Amino acid sequence: MKTMSNLFKSNIREYGMLIALIVIMIFFYFMTDGILMKPINITNLVLQNSYVIIMALGMLLIIVSGWIDLSVGSVAAFVGAIAGVMIVKWDWNWMLVMGICLVAGGLIGAWQGYWVAYLKIPAFIVTLAGMLVFRGLTFVIVRGEAIGPFPVGFRNISGGYIPDFFNNEGFHITTMVVGVLVAILLIIGDIRTRRNQERYGFEVTPFAFFVAKQVLLTLAVMGFCYLMASYKGIPNLLVIMFPLVAIYAFLTNQTVIGRRIYALGGNEKAARLSGVNTQQLLFLTFVNMGVLAALAGMVVASRLNSSTPNAGEGFELDVIAACFIGGASASGGIGTVIGAVVGAFFVGVMNNGMSLLGVGIDWQQAIKGFVLLAAVLFDLYNKNKSS
């Protein structure tokens, strides 16, 4: 059985970031006189950071592989511009356009991944070029103007909410029911994981800590759902994001390809000698990133109700920062999906809290830069301490 100190030390990346998120939320809660935790602001926080969470899932795999992608903001803007032209100007069905745009994002990822994986050009150079190319093409497509508005169905991707099947006014009961189901599923999943660890002789957390974790997790889920139920309920975007997070968490923790991605970032030569097709694996991580960037681009276009030439500017910083702040290592091989999500919310709470306090965009960028640097320094400190 692990002692509490050993437990924290072995999970310092995850627990440390979670504690930091709680601390910063408490700080901004008091600094904004409670505005941060109002139901409408919590809902807006989820909607405003949806694109960061979606792209952080793909960026995490690339960073774990030992590389980076600087083009995600420009790719998101480019795909959003394509969607705007097809839906608004050509009057194509928006669901068909979404499928086409996801394929386009995958092709963009494949184009960049080919240069990195097979031609051995550093990802920094390839994606920097991609950032410039797709930003320029975005301006070419929209011709410096905003394209919109979009049809109701497309707008509801980021502006709609699931209906309340109980037809209750003032409080969304369906949201609370969903919260109960999610909490039960999370508890069952943790119990199964614990039993498997015990069965194969792995160390497990103390039972008291395990129970406390489930209680706190349930309270957090139900509290979050209560706040959303007090407003309009669960946004449609959350219905998209939650399965994505679950799928990528399963992919990285429970599948062969997930373990191979970590092996690729940990030691590419050893992974290749072990029979892993490292070139193909790296190529696929960029394809995956392109698809998720395309999805994020359509989410942004839906939220803005238009395709704009400046959409996606600065997205690279928030997405990369979310991964590093969430515990991913700058040298590859380390990082978790949950950590990236927590990091995304950390960045989102910082942006939202500073905006509520009236902090200028200049200082916001500076503060986020210092936080990112601190996260990387923390990673180096842990490596030096363990070596």
N, C-alpha and C positions, 0 to 999 in steps of 0.2 A: 504493500500500500504506500502511496506517495504521501509524504508530509506536505503541509500547506506551503511551506517555503519552496520545496522542490517542485511542487505543482506550478507555482507561479513562475519560477525560474525557467522551467521547461516550456512554458506557454507565454513567455513575457511579451512576445510580439502581439498576440491576440488579446490577452487580458489587459496589457498596458494600453493598447489603442482603445479598447472598450471603455476603460476607466477614464482615459483622456476625453472621449466623446461625452461621457456622462458629466464630467467636470465642466467642459465647455458649454454644455447645454444648461447646466445649473447657473453658470456665470452669466450667460446671455439672458436667461430667464429673469434674473434679478435686475440686470442692467436695463432690460426693456420693459420692466414692470409687468412681466407675465405675458407680454404680447407674443413672445416666441412660441409658447405652448398653447396658444389659442387654436381651436379646431381648424379655422380657416387657414391659419398660417402653417400648421402641420401639413394640411392637404397641399398647400402651395409648395411647401418644402419638398414633398414627394414629387410633385409634378415638375418643379424647376430642376430637380437633380436626376430626373429619369434618364436623360441622355448620358450623364456621367456614369451611372450604374451600368447601363447597357454596354457602353463602350469599355468600361473598366473590366468587364468579364473577358473581353477579347484581349485587351491590353495586358491583363495579368498573365495570360498564357504566353504572350510574346516576351514579356519581361522575365518570366520564369525560364523561358528558353534561352535567355541571355542577350536579348536584343531589345529594340524599342521601335515605336512607330510614331513619327512626328506628323503624319499626314491626316490623322483621323478627323480633325476639324474640317479640313478642306474637302475630304471625301464626303463627309456628312452634308456639307453645303452643296457640293456638286450633285449628289444624288437627290437632295431636296429640290434643287433647281430642275432636274430632269422630271421629277414627279410633278412639279408645278406646270411645266410645259405640257406634259401629257394629259394631266387632269383638267387644267383650266383652259389651255389654248386648243388642245386637240380633242377635248371632251371625251377622253377615254374613261372606262370604268375604273374607279379608284382602287378596287381590290386587285384587278388585273395589273394595274400600274405598280402596286406594292410588290407583287411577285416579280415583275420585270426589274424593279429597282433593287431588290435583294440579289437577283442574279447579277445585275450590273456591279453591285458592291463586291460580290464574290470574284468577278472577273478583274476588278481593280486590285483586290487583294492578291489574286493569282499573278497578275502582272508584276506587282512589287515583290511578291514572294519568290518569283522566278529569279529576279536579279540577285536577291539576297541568298537564297538557298543553293541555286545551281551555278550562278556566275560568281559567287563569293564576294559580291560588292557589299561593303558595310551597310547595315540597315539604316544607320544614321544618315548616310549620303542619299540612299535610295528614297527614303521617306521624306527627307528634306526636299528633294527634287519633286516628289509627289505632292507635297504641301504647296509648292509654288505652281506646279502644273494644274492641279485641280482647282486651286483658288482662281487662277487665271481663266480656266474653262468655265467656271461658275459665272464670272462676269460676262463672258462671251454669250452664254446661254440666256441669262436674264437681261442682258444688255443694260446693266446698271439700274434696273427697275425691279420693284417688287411684283411678283406674279400671284394673284389671288383675286377673290377669296375662293376657298375650297368648298366642295359640297359638304353637307351636314355629316354624312357617314365618315368622311376622312377627318373632319374636325373633331368628331367624337372619340377618335383614338386617344387624344390627350385632353379633351374637354368634357368627355362623357363619364357617367358613373353607372355602376350596376344598379338595376332596379331593386326596390324593396318589395319582396314578394309578400310581405305582411301588410303592405299598404298603410303603414303607420306614418302619421304626419309629425314632423318635429324631431323624430329620432329614428335612425335607420336600423331596424332590428336585424335585418339580414346581415349587416356588417358584423354585429355581435355574434351571430350564429357562425359565420365564417371564422371569426376569431377563435371561438371555442374549438371548432374542428381543426384549425391550424395548430393550436396549442396542444391538442390531443395527439396529433400526428407527430409533432416535434418531440413530445415526451416518449411516445412509442419508439420513435427512431433512436433516441438516446438510450432507452432501455435495451433495445436490440444490440446497439453498438457496445454497450457495457457488458452484456452477456457474452458476446463474441470475444471480447477482450479477455474476459475471465476464462472462457473455454480454452483459449489458446495460450493461456499463461502470461498474458501481458499485464503490466501494472495498470491499475484503475484508480480513479480518484476516490478519496474517502467517501463512505456512503452519506455522511451528513452533508458534505459539500455537494454531492450529487443531488440530494433532495433539495438543498437550498438553491442550487442552480435551476432546477425545474420550477420551483416556486417563483423565483425572480423572472425567469423567462416567460412563464405564464402571465404574471402580472404585467410585464412589459408588452406582451402581445395584446392582452385585453385592454390595457390602458391606451395603447395606440389605436385599437379598433374603436374604443369608446370616444376618443377625440374625433375620429373620422365620422362615426355614427352621429355625432352631435352636429355635424355640418351637412354633407350630402351623401356620405357613405364612401364605399370603396371606389376609387377612380378606375376607369378601364385600364389605364396604364399599369396600375399595380397588378391587375390580372395578367398582364403581359410579363412584367418584370419578375414576379414571384416564381412562376414556373421556370423562367430563364435561369434565375439564381439557383434554384433547386437542381436543374439539369446540369449546370456547370459545376456545382459542388459535388454532385455524384460523379461526373466525368473525371474530375481531378482526384477524387478520393478513392473511388471504387473500381476504376477501369484500367485496363492495360495501357491504353493510349495516354491516360493521365499520368501514370507512373513513368512512362517513357518521356513525356515532356519534361518532367522534373529531372530525369536522368540526363536529358539533353542539355539542360541548363547547368546541372551540377558538374558534368564532365563529358563533353561532347565526344572526345576520342574514346573514352571507356564505353560510352553508350553505343558508338558505332561498332566497336570491337565485340560488343555483346550481341550484335545482330540487329540493332535498331537502324532503320532506314532514316537517318538523321536529316537528310536533305528533304525527303518527302514530308517528314513530320514538321519541319520548319516551314516548308511551303504551305502546308495545311493551316498552320497557325495564322499566317498572313491572310489566307483565304477567309478564315473564320473572322478575323478582324475586319476585313472588308465588308462582310455581310452585316456584322453588328453595327459598323459605322453607317451603313446604308439605312438600317432600321432606325438608328438614332437620328439620322438626317430627316427621315419622314416624320418622326415624332416631333422634332423641332418645327418643321414646316406646319404640321398639324396644330401645334400650340400657338404659333405666330399667325396662323391662318393665311400664310403667304410664303413664297420662296423669295428670299432676299439675298443680294450679293454678299452681304457681310455676315450671314448666318455661319455659325461654327467658329468664329474667331475666338481664339484663346481656349478652345475646348481641349487642346492638347495638354495644356498646363493642368487643368482640373482633373483630367483622366489619368495622366501619369502621376500626378500628386496623390490621387486617391489610392493608387496601387502601392506607391512607396510609403505613404503615411500608414496604410493598412498592413504593413509588415513585409512587403515584397523586397527582396534583396536586389541591389543594383548590379550585382555580379551574376544573377540568375540562380535557378535551382530552389529558391525559397519563396513562398507566398501562398496565400489561401484565398478562395473566393469570398468567404465571409469577411476576411480581413479587408479585401478590396471594397466590399459593400460598406463596411464600417468606415473605411477611409473616405469613401464617396460621401457618406452622410456627414463626416467630420468637415470636409470641405464645404458641403452644402450649408451646414449650420454656421460655419464661419462667414460664408458669403451673406447668408440671410441675416445673421445677427449684426454684422457690421453695417449692412444696409439699413436695418431698423434703427441703428444708433447714428446714422447719418455720416458714417465714415466714407470718405471719397474713394473713388475707384482706384486712384493712384496709390493710396495707402493700403487698400485691400490687396492689390497685386504685390506690394512690397511685403506685407505680412505673410501672405501665402507663400512667397518665395523663401522667407526665413523659416517657415514651418517645414517646407519641403527639404531644405538644407538640414534642418535639425533631424528629420526622419532618416536621411542618408547617414548622417553622423552617428545616429543611434545604431544603425545597422553595422557600421564599421566598428563601433565600440564593442558590440556583442561578438563580432568575429574575432577581434583582437583578444577579447577576454576568454573566449573558448579555445583559442589556438595555443 
